[in-house]
Amino acid sequence: MRNRESLVKNEKNEKNDESRKDRAGKTKRSKVPLLAILPVTVTSLVLGLPFVLGDHPLRWRSGSAKPILVLHDSTPSKGGDGTVLAGGGGGAAEPAKPAAPALKVDKPWKTGMPEWGVQIFWEDKKEHSDAYVEKKAREQADYLVGLKANAVAVSFPFYTEGRTSTKLAAGRSTPTPEHLDTVLRVFHEAGLRTTVRPTLDEASLVPPEGWRGNIKPTDKEAWFDSYEALLGPYLDVAQRQQAATFVIGTELNSMEGHPGWKGLMAAAEKRFKGEVSYDANWDNYVGGHIDVPVKRLGVDAYFPVKVADDAPVDQLVDGWNTWLNKKAKGPLSRIVLAEAGISAMDGAFHAPGDFYTKRKVNPAVQANWYKAVCQVVQERKMAGVYWWSVYFDSDPKAAPKEEESRLNFAGRPDTEREIRSCFGSDYAGPGTDPTP
């Protein structure tokens, strides 16, 4: 109704205006020159006075006859329309602030040095922009550098349809090769040694009874063909961004020993010139031969130690060595702990790899475990350790929430202190001696 009423009023006003035109014509014409003087005078003052005072908004670049308009003068950034806004936008913008310099590793990794790293677990979302991915990668890189890390492994899921399926494919949370390219670039710029680690998602396998270690594809040759096709684009990205390591498989106990690994390795090494590795589950590592043709072996190390929650670190170290000695005694310079971690809760020493139980939070359990594992790495001359884990989309500086996994260590001050102590130690690493 309001629009219709307004329209009627406008029509009446137009008729009245027409009736007055003849009577007011002479007077109207006589006022035009006076009305023209006012805007000309105001415009002259606006433009002329700043020139006199030396702070005029129109500027000319050297060698150019085309002026540009400068608002909120400071160190400006050029707008696309020839207008320069010091704050990069409209309104009363603040002067532009330079971006904080990216943090960089103090002592970048070199051959023979220990790999002091963290596993970043990344479930990508297709709606995430390139800018978002780069921002989160920088946030995580800064956090890792603050922990004194020199290495990072990027773990991300790929999918299958079930335990007997022969098909492997990227899925809803698998990063695109383009997004992975961005993340590796940011980590590389921070000076971090990078590892790419695709990992078979277990949701369709119905854990904990079904897991990636007991899959039984109906046609294993077809399974390896599908796996090769999946990995190809990610091997290319790893090569382009100079990743140090590509993990060809993780915890695939039931597939170890199959001849299909030989062909998969050959295909991988044609596309990626870095180190190709395999990460074994801890039980298979100590209990038998890991028959995958790689030169480097990682261990996802969740050795249970049957001690009380307040047990001293030395008892935890003894428990670890008891497990490791089942495989080999002495230095283990070819072994890297690809995953090590434990929940910050009561009773976790008995089952460090229990990802599902949530008991009372106990930060000391986690912190003491990290301290013990670091001691084992150094005493056994291992290649390094990667702590599990930090979620890519999380704020690593925020304290974990009650409903989140007890395995999270980011935001737990006691554990972070032990990580910094470990990564900042004087352990020189295993060296280049090819001792088994």
Buried (B, 14 or more C-beta within 10 A) or exposed (E): EEEEEEEEEEEEEEEEEEEEEEEEEEEEEEEEEEEEEEEEEEEEEEEEEEEEEEEBBEEEEEEEEEEBBBBBEBEBEEBEEEBBBBBBEEEEBEEBEEEEEEBEBEEEBEEEBBBBBBBBBBBBEEEBEEEBBBEBBBBBBBBBBEBBBBBBBBBBBBBBEEBEBBBBEBBEBBBBBEBBBBBBBBBBEBBBBBBBBBBBBBEBBEEEEBBBBEBEBEEBEBBBBBBBEBBBBBBBBBBEBEBBBBBBBBBBBBBBEBEBBEEBBEBBBEBBEBBBBBBBBBBBBBEEEBEBEBEBBBBBBBBBBEBEBEBEBEBBBBBBBEBBEEBEEEBBBBBBBBBBBBBBBEBBBEBBBBBEEEEEBBBEBBBBBBBBBBBBBBBBBBBBBBBBBBBBBBEBEEEBEEEEBBBBBBBBEBBBEBBBEBBEBEBEBBEEEEEE
